[in-house]
């Protein structure tokens, strides 16, 4: 029955009518992993370019016998919201489900596979791979969770003086010191003040606490903006290709059209504004009302860091074309090369003389990334500038429907934007922890990049920032044919083979979008440093064997 | 400009085409607070019955001069998603914005109003009104936030032995003990196991961890189900009237139709299945595909607790009519009367012999409610039964797009479903804290109920459960005329006057829906007990003066 259902949802997807928008990039019919076998015309839909998770049953419920008869229950696969079917999210897709299955196998029988553990390089989740949290941040969180111990003598023995002081400060900022109360819909005002002081220190331009919306990670903030901007499939959002699939998923769920622009792999995933303009014009000529431009800087999955001059062009482009600039800046603290530096788009825009009423700009930040990598805390914020009061009121209403984001995440967002300062008791240990993580990540990025570049048919741009490498693999025709014969995208085929042989989980490039006919995978740089040599060696051995097997 | 924008959004709302579905309840044209002045025909739309927050500018940004010129920015009020405009959320609407303004006034000048503080009775937010968190829960959360102190001697001096033990258990359930990592999209498996043991202890029927989706409070779970079920405005969701506005807001945001059924105030907000059936048939005759029935038990805003026999009828009704039963059970631990008891719908369905493949049932639970009232932690879950594997896969995908809910909230959800047991060091202090809160809430409910019933023209059903009273106020015609003259719903007019006179914030009944021509407000029972007499006295004085002023 499962197989039947999968076929049915696949056919539903295939038959769903879509808006046809052709693309003018020289190599540019963006298509799905399936369309490799069943090519769509160049005028195919923008959204259909990810590997079809919907068509691949995933996350089975262990308890449900696959032969259970659900025919008398009311919800059928062809009676759910088709936007849900349409939505795809490869970083937790089929490959991760296979990995979880293998992990279960290993639990039962440690010799069941040619490796002793699964290494999840599919997602930027540092602490899952052994990274330790920053002590100061956790001390403050614990004290805010249980303020009753703040006054106890023992507390001074096990917490730093400045974490105790900071916890008192934070409690004073919370009405009634109630860390268990819903906050203001945008987040606790005092914490937004602290975040703004951090933004001001970073940018050298003023920030306003009324512009901050604290959210459970960056994802809900992205959804909120898509929800606000997208009215129908005639509304388009310009997104980089490759892109982080949150964007394609969110656009699909809100029923809009993803308008792709290509990052140029040959120039280190460069963003060429003239190409973006071409894509914009093509979309407009097809009747698409393009509302916004998404820029991910540092890049995900691509790891590049934009030059300030390039950012200025992007700002001018959005200004001139009447686009909202949605700036995904969650990797702002993950920079690994001395010749690059992070500049927020707000700083760039303000430096160019554009003020509040000149450009509509949203900056997304998260506590999941950075050197702290506190993914599980689900903290984040968006800074919203250049929207008229009546639009802001609608944003406030949307935030209110979910009441508020979690308070621990709010507190943590304030901490990462305002960490210990010179003179604070924790300052030295804090900077030591931070610098150790960042310098280790830089070394890991370089080691993995070099290893990948040494493989036959693999080229890999450097990770200037973020947490990923996105190597391109030139697969032999025989491998492509083999993938075809099992109805899988060639890079998904490669990733699956890699997982089965090594236990290393990566995400096929088709999950992010890529120039048709090219194949990639995304691999995080996050395994602990002492594990990297073994990973490199496993990867190298696998790749060699794979190429030997399929060499034309 | 603000005023202009408000008028514009109001006119946009008024002109937006909607599906017309007439109702057959004897008193049943559900309409909005505005339609009181400008009555809609009986065939009016289901969604248009809340006081129009969208039309009332709220949450102004302090920093934005109201005369700033945003004309060159791209997003206009008539170019945003009309579903966002449509959505309303009264519990954080206009009246709360006024309250926040008054609070600012008091900060600047404590004598600026005839009261010295704002008492927020608009929302079930116990800790904001001074309720203390349950010690055991907070101890465990603090230890999980900062596990580095678990082994230290001082920790035993300031934490209970069972909180330390529980923290160790929880850490052992988290892969790599990484409380800072993204978890499985449905939440940490071990915590879902614990939650299931709590559900089993409650219901006496098995629960499956694969059926649990941990979420940031109950709201995202409700949104997920609406997103899954609603394809277009032709899809309807049966909701009680009065209802908690999360439902109307979520249905509006997902573009569906709210199909109302009325709770009968005369029988203590009774739910009459024959009436629900009538509404269902009417909606179907208008071409609405009704997908689900929402039941809130204990009731919000109405406070009634359903009898088991009534629940059985509801289960049979959903089974026979092919409806998903969406059971909002977040107040399951808030029962204040000895003659009523909470039964989960799953227990009721299983007791009737209905198994996994017989009925589609979703139960929503939250850590925000109960006696613990941990609203700010944003923990919750839904238990999903009776959906075919291919539908569950789509739910898993939706959960994956946001990666996971916050880990502290996940941990807390496991704690509230599995609190200390007899023999645990914390057991006595825990039960003392719990029982003190619950018995105090029961006394407060009774005191406020009696006080309200003693007022001229006010009748108030008892709060059997939940956190609210929802008194009906018979307003004099002169008051209704006065409200009309300032273009406000009469109950909103009353609530505004109450706030201005007493500092007490309540939500007008028009924010929840009510039988046309009746007026109510929702008031929480949450102010601390020693404050209740003063609140009763202020309320009584205000009401008397109001009635004297407007008596016909």
Contacts between the chains, C-beta under 8 A, distances in Angstrom:
chain1	res1	chain2	res2	distance
A	1	B	388	8.0
A	1	B	389	7.6
A	2	B	389	5.7
A	2	B	390	6.9
A	5	B	388	7.1
A	5	B	389	7.0
A	5	B	390	3.5
A	6	B	390	7.0
A	8	B	390	7.8
A	9	B	390	6.5
A	53	B	397	6.2
A	54	B	394	7.3
A	54	B	397	7.0
A	57	B	389	6.9
A	57	B	390	6.5
A	57	B	393	5.3
A	58	B	393	5.5
A	58	B	396	6.5
A	58	B	397	7.2
A	59	B	185	7.5
A	59	B	186	8.0
A	59	B	392	7.2
A	59	B	393	5.7
A	59	B	396	3.7
A	59	B	397	7.7
A	60	B	389	6.1
A	60	B	392	8.0
A	60	B	393	7.5
A	61	B	208	7.3
A	61	B	210	4.0
A	61	B	211	7.2
A	61	B	389	6.4
A	61	B	392	5.6
A	62	B	208	8.0
A	62	B	210	5.5
A	63	B	208	4.3
A	63	B	210	5.3
A	63	B	211	7.5
A	64	B	210	7.5
A	64	B	356	7.5
A	64	B	389	5.5
A	64	B	392	7.5
A	66	B	389	6.8
A	68	B	356	6.9
A	68	B	357	5.4
A	68	B	388	7.9
A	69	B	357	5.7
A	70	B	357	5.2
A	70	B	386	7.6
A	70	B	387	7.3
A	70	B	388	3.7
A	70	B	389	7.9
A	72	B	357	6.7
A	72	B	358	6.6
A	73	B	357	6.4
A	73	B	358	7.7
A	73	B	359	7.3
A	73	B	360	4.8
A	73	B	386	5.2
A	73	B	387	6.6
A	73	B	388	6.5
A	74	B	291	7.4
A	74	B	322	4.0
A	74	B	323	6.4
A	74	B	324	6.1
A	74	B	360	5.8
A	75	B	228	7.7
A	75	B	229	7.2
A	75	B	291	7.7
A	75	B	324	6.3
A	75	B	360	5.9
A	75	B	387	6.0
A	75	B	388	7.4
A	75	B	391	5.3
A	76	B	388	7.5
A	76	B	391	7.7
A	77	B	388	7.5
A	77	B	390	4.8
A	77	B	391	6.5
A	77	B	394	7.7
A	79	B	231	7.9
A	80	B	228	5.4
A	80	B	229	6.9
A	80	B	231	7.6
A	80	B	391	6.6
A	80	B	394	6.1
A	81	B	227	6.2
A	81	B	228	6.0
A	81	B	229	6.9
A	81	B	230	6.0
A	81	B	231	5.1
A	81	B	254	7.8
A	82	B	231	6.6
A	83	B	227	7.9
A	84	B	227	6.4
A	84	B	228	5.8
A	84	B	394	5.4
A	84	B	397	7.5
A	84	B	398	6.3
A	85	B	394	6.8
A	87	B	397	6.7
A	87	B	398	7.5
A	87	B	401	6.8
A	88	B	397	7.7
A	89	B	397	6.0
A	89	B	400	5.1
A	89	B	401	5.0
A	92	B	185	6.0
A	92	B	397	8.0
A	92	B	400	3.9
A	92	B	403	7.4
A	123	B	182	6.7
A	123	B	403	8.0
A	125	B	181	5.2
A	125	B	182	4.8
A	126	B	180	8.0
A	126	B	181	7.8
A	127	B	176	7.3
A	127	B	178	4.2
A	127	B	179	7.8
A	127	B	180	3.9
A	127	B	181	4.3
A	128	B	175	6.7
A	128	B	176	6.0
A	128	B	178	5.3
A	128	B	181	3.8
A	128	B	182	6.9
A	129	B	176	7.7
A	130	B	176	6.5
A	130	B	178	7.9
A	133	B	179	7.8
A	133	B	180	4.9
A	135	B	148	6.9
A	138	B	145	5.6
A	138	B	146	4.4
A	138	B	148	7.3
A	139	B	146	5.9
A	141	B	145	4.5
A	141	B	146	6.9
A	142	B	142	4.2
A	142	B	143	7.3
A	142	B	145	4.2
A	142	B	146	3.7
A	142	B	149	7.4
A	143	B	142	7.3
A	145	B	138	5.6
A	145	B	141	4.5
A	145	B	142	4.2
A	145	B	145	5.7
A	145	B	408	7.4
A	146	B	138	4.4
A	146	B	139	5.9
A	146	B	141	6.9
A	146	B	142	3.7
A	148	B	135	6.9
A	148	B	138	7.3
A	149	B	142	7.4
A	149	B	158	4.9
A	149	B	159	7.9
A	152	B	157	7.6
A	152	B	158	5.1
A	154	B	154	3.7
A	154	B	155	7.5
A	154	B	157	4.5
A	154	B	158	4.8
A	155	B	154	7.5
A	155	B	158	6.6
A	157	B	152	7.6
A	157	B	154	4.5
A	158	B	149	4.9
A	158	B	152	5.1
A	158	B	154	4.8
A	158	B	155	6.6
A	159	B	149	7.9
A	175	B	128	6.7
A	176	B	127	7.3
A	176	B	128	6.0
A	176	B	129	7.7
A	176	B	130	6.5
A	178	B	127	4.1
A	178	B	128	5.3
A	178	B	130	7.9
A	178	B	376	7.2
A	179	B	127	7.8
A	179	B	133	7.8
A	179	B	376	5.9
A	180	B	126	8.0
A	180	B	127	4.0
A	180	B	133	4.9
A	180	B	373	6.7
A	180	B	374	4.7
A	180	B	375	6.4
A	180	B	376	5.0
A	180	B	377	6.5
A	181	B	125	5.2
A	181	B	126	7.8
A	181	B	127	4.3
A	181	B	128	3.8
A	181	B	375	5.7
A	181	B	376	5.2
A	182	B	123	6.7
A	182	B	125	4.9
A	182	B	128	6.9
A	182	B	368	7.5
A	182	B	375	4.3
A	182	B	376	6.0
A	183	B	376	6.4
A	185	B	59	7.4
A	185	B	92	6.0
A	186	B	59	8.0
A	208	B	61	7.4
A	208	B	63	4.4
A	210	B	61	4.0
A	210	B	62	5.5
A	210	B	63	5.2
A	210	B	64	7.5
A	211	B	61	7.3
A	211	B	63	7.5
A	216	B	216	5.0
A	216	B	378	6.7
A	216	B	402	7.7
A	216	B	405	7.6
A	216	B	406	6.2
A	217	B	402	7.3
A	217	B	403	6.9
A	219	B	401	7.1
A	219	B	402	4.8
A	219	B	403	6.6
A	220	B	402	6.8
A	223	B	402	7.9
A	227	B	81	6.1
A	227	B	83	7.9
A	227	B	84	6.3
A	227	B	253	6.9
A	228	B	75	7.7
A	228	B	80	5.4
A	228	B	81	5.9
A	228	B	84	5.8
A	229	B	75	7.1
A	229	B	80	6.9
A	229	B	81	6.9
A	230	B	81	6.0
A	231	B	79	7.9
A	231	B	80	7.6
A	231	B	81	5.1
A	231	B	82	6.6
A	246	B	401	6.8
A	249	B	401	4.7
A	250	B	401	7.2
A	253	B	227	6.9
A	253	B	401	7.3
A	254	B	81	7.8
A	291	B	74	7.3
A	291	B	75	7.7
A	322	B	74	4.1
A	323	B	74	6.4
A	324	B	74	6.0
A	324	B	75	6.3
A	356	B	64	7.5
A	356	B	68	6.8
A	357	B	68	5.4
A	357	B	69	5.7
A	357	B	70	5.2
A	357	B	72	6.7
A	357	B	73	6.4
A	358	B	72	6.6
A	358	B	73	7.7
A	359	B	73	7.3
A	360	B	73	4.8
A	360	B	74	5.8
A	360	B	75	5.9
A	368	B	182	7.5
A	373	B	180	6.7
A	374	B	180	4.7
A	375	B	180	6.5
A	375	B	181	5.7
A	375	B	182	4.3
A	375	B	403	7.3
A	376	B	178	7.2
A	376	B	179	5.9
A	376	B	180	5.0
A	376	B	181	5.2
A	376	B	182	6.0
A	376	B	183	6.4
A	376	B	404	7.2
A	376	B	406	6.9
A	376	B	407	3.8
A	377	B	180	6.5
A	377	B	406	6.1
A	377	B	407	6.8
A	377	B	408	7.3
A	378	B	216	6.8
A	378	B	404	7.6
A	378	B	405	6.8
A	378	B	406	3.9
A	378	B	407	7.8
A	386	B	70	7.6
A	386	B	73	5.2
A	387	B	70	7.3
A	387	B	73	6.6
A	387	B	75	5.9
A	388	B	1	7.9
A	388	B	5	7.1
A	388	B	68	7.9
A	388	B	70	3.7
A	388	B	73	6.5
A	388	B	75	7.4
A	388	B	76	7.5
A	388	B	77	7.5
A	389	B	1	7.6
A	389	B	2	5.8
A	389	B	5	7.0
A	389	B	57	7.0
A	389	B	60	6.2
A	389	B	61	6.4
A	389	B	64	5.6
A	389	B	66	6.8
A	389	B	70	7.9
A	390	B	2	6.9
A	390	B	5	3.5
A	390	B	6	7.0
A	390	B	8	7.8
A	390	B	9	6.5
A	390	B	57	6.6
A	390	B	77	4.8
A	391	B	75	5.3
A	391	B	76	7.7
A	391	B	77	6.6
A	391	B	80	6.6
A	392	B	59	7.3
A	392	B	61	5.6
A	392	B	64	7.5
A	393	B	57	5.3
A	393	B	58	5.6
A	393	B	59	5.8
A	393	B	60	7.6
A	394	B	54	7.4
A	394	B	77	7.7
A	394	B	80	6.1
A	394	B	84	5.4
A	394	B	85	6.9
A	396	B	58	6.5
A	396	B	59	3.7
A	397	B	53	6.3
A	397	B	54	6.9
A	397	B	58	7.2
A	397	B	59	7.8
A	397	B	84	7.5
A	397	B	87	6.7
A	397	B	88	7.7
A	397	B	89	6.1
A	398	B	84	6.3
A	398	B	87	7.5
A	400	B	89	5.1
A	400	B	92	3.9
A	401	B	87	6.7
A	401	B	89	5.0
A	401	B	219	7.1
A	401	B	246	6.8
A	401	B	249	4.7
A	401	B	250	7.3
A	401	B	253	7.3
A	402	B	216	7.7
A	402	B	217	7.3
A	402	B	219	4.8
A	402	B	220	6.8
A	402	B	223	7.9
A	403	B	92	7.5
A	403	B	123	8.0
A	403	B	217	6.9
A	403	B	219	6.6
A	403	B	375	7.3
A	404	B	376	7.2
A	404	B	378	7.5
A	405	B	216	7.6
A	405	B	378	6.8
A	406	B	216	6.2
A	406	B	376	6.9
A	406	B	377	6.1
A	406	B	378	3.9
A	406	B	406	4.6
A	406	B	408	6.9
A	406	B	409	5.9
A	407	B	376	3.8
A	407	B	377	6.8
A	407	B	378	7.8
A	408	B	145	7.4
A	408	B	377	7.3
A	408	B	406	6.9
A	408	B	408	5.0
A	409	B	406	5.9
